[in-house]
């Protein structure tokens, strides 16, 4: 299930852009536009046409909310060697973990992820096409600027309807040649519920053959959270905190005067107690986790099913095979909860874990 599909029924300005790309030896192209502007459709068109011309192409899919290349909540790199109908047909060869489908709090990770995968893409492809989110205002504006500043694309293609990206065009112009195209009249709006259904199918497909795998924190690094950082609290300290805050404290750590606790059954919490970071145990249930290799690239995703705080082990549901599991060096907590059946249970704030 995918929004964009390959078509040669495109406006004339797309053919002009294709001619420009085909005339260059090597080029990086970043495609930017608002929601339903046709970014993925343009990337699909350009990739197919360039492949037909015998050019080597790489696609960096950074539209984490409406990913074509699995898995969701990551930035992915694909190197197609033959024509394809949609990005969903492509198999990623490298991924960078973001951990959410709503990246407004993760502008730095989005920019770094695109930068790293573009660097990989340039090693084997003449033309690198970068698809982006439809997030172009507020934090999205800064996200696009950071990406362009890091990547330095040769061409920055803006898809707009009524000149609404004028300010963005000025902000990006120091980092690459800006080309402005009009949104095709064939571009169709996709309702929020339909977007959710598309993601539902992608989650379900990705985790369709998942199985449980256990990881020991003595063998892998845990990041993206303050859990397991510092000195473990003893039973006396956990009891004192439980009584003071009317919590059931399941686990806790002290790190340079700051306490992190995992708790349940919250009744009250005195505001302004900055030295205590409380994590609701429920927030860990079905949490999306990135399984990373020694270079910080994402081998695949997992869903957190159980944490043994005393043994410092985690159980994840993941489709990774034994070979890939053996390459995992880091587990990184994301900021959304999802079921293997495809249902999204909700997003978390960056500071919740």
Helices and strands as residue ranges (DSSP letters): H 12-22, E 27-33, H 39-52, E 57-61, G 64-66, E 74-78, G 87-89, E 94-97, G 103-105, H 107-122, E 127-131, H 139-151, E 155-160, H 166-172, G 173-175, E 177-182, H 192-206, E 211-216, E 221-223, E 231-232, H 235-245, E 248-255, E 258-264, E 276-280, H 281-284, E 287-292, E 298-308, E 313-318, H 322-325, E 330-338, E 344-347, G 350-352
